[in-house]
């Protein structure tokens, strides 16, 4: 009985870890963060009366989207070169 309960707990934990990983890599999350970033930056630029606040506010979210797209490549490279040292 105890082993069965431990197996159930491990399966529940694995499901949670898989759900967290799916969230971390989801397109929905990435786009939501980019939209929130744009909205906040555009609001700040607008309140500060920066020239062209809405087009200038595109720079941080675009940088974020580019960095997110490069992270899987960098992660694979890091695992191949650095992680194997440990």
N, C-alpha and C positions, 0 to 999 in steps of 0.2 A: 504494500500500500504506500509506503513512504517513497519508494523509488518511482512509482507512478505519479505521485504528487510532484516530485522533483522534475520529472520529465515534463509535466504540464506547465510548471513554472518556467522551465527553460524555453518551451514552445511559446508561451506568452511573451517572454522577454525577447525572443527572436522576432516575433511579429511586431513588437514595438520598435525594435531596432530597424527592421525592414521598412516600417512606415516612416520613421524619422529620416532614413536615408532617401526614401522616395520623395519626401517633402523637400529635403535639402537640394535635390537635383531636379525638381519639377520646374517646368516652363512657367507654370502659373506663379510660383513663388518668385522666380527671376523677373518676370514681367511686372508683377505687383511691386516689388522693391524698386524697379526702375521708374514706375509711374509715381510712386510715393516720393522718390528722390526728386523727380522732375517738378512735381507740384510744390514741394517745400522750397526748392531752389528758386523756382519761378516766383513764388510768393515773396520770398526775401528780396530778390532782385527788383521786383515790382515796387515793394515798399521802400526800397532804397533809391528808387528812380534811376536804376541802371539802364543805359541805352539798350534797347531790344531785349528786354528781360526774358521773353518767352523763347526766343531763338538761342540766346546765351545759356539759358537753363538746360538746353539739350546736352551740353558738353558732359556734365557728370554722369547722367544715366547712360549715355553712349559709352563712356569709359568703363562704367560698371558692366555693361553688356559685353563689351569686348573682353574684359578681364575674365568674366564668367565662361566665355567661349574658349579661352585659352587654358583655363584651369584643368580640365580633364587631360589635356596634353601634358601639362607640367606635372600633374599628379602621377601619370604613368612614368614619366621620365624620372621623377624623384624616387619612386618605388624601385625602379630598375637600378638607379645609381647609388642612392643613399640608404634606403631602408634595408637593403640586403647586408649592410655593414653591421647591423645590430644583431 
